[in-house]
Amino acid sequence: MPVAFLKNISHNSLADKELVALYKESGDMAVLGELYQRYMDLVYGVCLKYFKEPETAKDAVIQIFEELVSKLKKHEVENFKGWLHQVAKNHCLMQLRTPRNLKTVEFKTELVQNEENVHLNGVLEKEENFEKLEFCLGTLIPEQQEAIRLFYLEGKCYNEIVEITGQEWNQVRSFIQNGRRNLKICMEKNEIGSQQAGKRSELKD
């Protein structure tokens, strides 16, 4: 498999479990690289199965390696090969489930274009939009508010929000989806209220 992001590392006679312990103790990236290199073909195969595209699968192999840098230190791993297989599978499934267009849709005057397309870039350019956004964020339950702020305003990914909040991945997704829906309703009501107030002001003038 032509994935050339790791240097050729001399094979180590230590068993997987010993390398895991050594990496946890030392944090040596060369140790993690040796361990991961043993199963890159396995990870690539899993990723190719889910993504179907070789280049996407290669990118995923790199991303999964980057995940291991911190993830391996947090878990007790008895069978590294089996655990890595599950990590790779979960990574692929999460990527496939996460809406890819959330951060690329142009934001106009509303907070939400529809249930699936949301983008906040540009919303802070107008003070009135910022005020509406802050007001509507304040109407959400704390979990929804935190997830929305982390995802849209701070640009955190689902994995990062899971680590920050301690919530399950499905819970994070639910908070974002429901919070997004509630923000849409609030912003639309706020927009209608502003338009009505403007019309009343024009009639008085």
C-alpha positions in Angstrom: 0.0 0.0 0.0 1.6 3.3 -1.1 1.1 5.3 2.1 4.4 7.1 2.7 3.8 9.3 5.7 5.8 7.2 8.1 9.5 6.7 7.9 10.8 3.2 7.5 11.3 2.0 11.0 13.5 -1.0 11.9 11.3 -3.8 13.1 11.2 -4.2 16.8 11.2 -7.6 18.5 8.8 -6.4 21.2 5.2 -7.7 21.2 2.3 -5.3 20.5 1.4 -5.2 24.1 4.9 -4.3 25.1 5.1 -1.5 22.5 1.7 -0.1 23.7 3.1 0.0 27.3 6.4 1.6 26.1 4.5 4.3 24.1 2.3 5.1 27.0 5.3 5.5 29.3 7.6 7.4 26.9 5.2 9.1 24.4 7.8 8.2 21.7 6.3 8.6 18.3 8.8 6.2 16.8 7.3 3.5 19.0 3.8 4.3 18.0 5.0 4.4 14.3 6.5 1.0 14.6 3.3 -0.4 16.2 1.0 1.3 13.6 3.2 0.3 10.7 2.5 -3.4 11.5 -1.2 -2.9 10.8 -1.4 -0.1 8.2 -2.5 -2.6 5.5 -5.3 -3.7 7.8 -6.4 -0.1 8.5 -6.2 0.7 4.8 -8.3 -2.3 3.9 -11.0 -1.2 6.4 -11.0 2.3 5.2 -11.2 1.3 1.5 -14.1 -1.0 2.3 -16.1 1.9 3.7 -15.0 4.8 1.5 -14.5 2.9 -1.8 -12.0 5.6 -2.9 -8.2 4.8 -2.5 -7.2 8.4 -1.9 -9.9 8.9 0.7 -8.8 5.7 2.4 -5.2 6.8 2.4 -6.2 10.1 4.0 -8.2 8.2 6.6 -5.1 6.0 7.5 -3.2 9.2 8.3 -6.1 10.6 10.3 -6.5 7.5 12.3 -2.7 7.5 13.1 -3.1 11.1 14.4 -6.0 10.0 16.6 -3.9 7.2 18.1 -1.4 9.8 19.4 -3.8 10.7 22.2 -6.4 7.9 22.1 -4.0 5.1 22.8 -2.8 6.8 26.0 -6.4 6.9 27.3 -7.4 3.3 26.8 -6.3 0.0 28.3 -5.6 -2.1 25.2 -5.0 -5.8 25.6 -5.3 -6.7 21.9 -4.0 -3.9 19.8 -4.8 -5.3 16.5 -8.5 -5.9 17.4 -8.8 -2.6 19.1 -7.2 -0.8 16.1 -9.6 -2.5 13.8 -12.5 -1.2 15.8 -11.0 2.3 16.0 -10.6 2.4 12.2 -14.2 1.1 11.7 -15.6 3.8 14.1 -13.6 6.5 12.3 -15.0 5.5 8.9 -18.6 5.3 10.1 -18.4 8.6 11.8 -17.0 10.3 8.7 -19.8 8.8 6.6 -22.5 9.9 9.1 -21.2 13.4 9.6 -22.8 15.9 7.1 -20.0 17.1 4.9 -21.7 20.3 3.8 -22.3 21.9 7.2 -19.4 24.2 7.0 -19.5 25.1 3.3 -23.0 26.5 2.8 -23.1 30.3 2.4 -24.8 32.0 5.3 -27.3 34.7 4.2 -29.7 36.5 6.6 -30.9 33.5 8.5 -29.0 31.3 10.9 -30.2 28.2 9.2 -30.8 27.5 5.5 -32.6 24.2 6.2 -32.4 21.2 8.5 -29.1 20.0 7.0 -27.3 23.1 5.7 -26.0 25.5 8.4 -23.1 27.9 8.3 -22.2 30.8 10.6 -19.5 32.4 8.7 -20.6 36.0 8.1 -23.2 36.1 10.8 -20.9 38.1 13.1 -20.4 40.8 10.4 -23.7 42.5 11.4 -24.2 43.5 14.9 -27.9 42.8 14.7 -27.3 39.2 13.6 -24.9 38.7 16.5 -27.5 40.0 19.0 -30.2 37.7 17.6 -27.8 34.8 17.6 -26.8 35.4 21.2 -30.4 35.8 22.3 -31.4 32.6 20.6 -28.5 30.7 21.9 -29.6 31.7 25.4 -33.0 30.0 24.8 -31.4 26.6 24.3 -30.9 24.0 27.0 -27.2 24.0 28.3 -26.2 20.9 26.4 -27.5 22.2 23.1 -26.0 25.6 23.7 -22.5 24.1 24.5 -22.6 21.8 21.5 -23.7 24.5 19.1 -21.0 26.9 20.3 -18.2 24.3 20.1 -19.3 23.1 16.7 -20.2 26.3 14.8 -18.5 29.1 16.7 -15.3 27.4 17.7 -15.0 25.0 14.7 -14.7 21.8 16.8 -15.4 18.4 15.2 -17.6 15.8 16.7 -14.7 13.9 18.2 -13.4 16.9 19.9 -16.8 17.8 21.3 -17.1 14.2 22.6 -13.8 14.6 24.5 -14.6 18.1 25.8 -18.1 17.3 27.0 -17.8 13.7 27.9 -21.0 13.0 26.0 -21.5 10.0 23.7 -21.1 10.7 20.0 -24.8 10.2 19.3 -25.7 12.5 22.1 -23.5 15.2 20.7 -25.1 14.8 17.3 -28.6 15.0 18.8 -27.7 18.2 20.7 -26.4 19.8 17.6 -29.4 18.7 15.4 -32.0 19.7 18.0 -30.2 22.9 18.9 -29.9 23.8 15.2 -33.6 23.3 14.8 -34.5 25.4 17.8 -32.2 28.2 16.7 -33.8 28.1 13.3 -37.3 28.6 14.9 -36.0 31.3 17.2 -34.1 33.2 14.5 -37.1 33.1 12.2 -39.4 34.4 14.9 -36.9 37.1 15.7 -36.6 38.1 12.0 -40.4 38.3 11.6 -40.7 40.4 14.8 -38.0 42.8 13.5 -39.8 43.2 10.2 -43.1 43.8 11.8 -41.5 46.4 14.1 -39.9 48.1 11.1 -43.2 48.3 9.3 -44.9 49.8 12.3 -42.1 52.4 12.5 -42.6 53.3 8.8 -46.3 53.7 9.2 -45.8 56.1 12.1 -43.3 58.2 10.0 
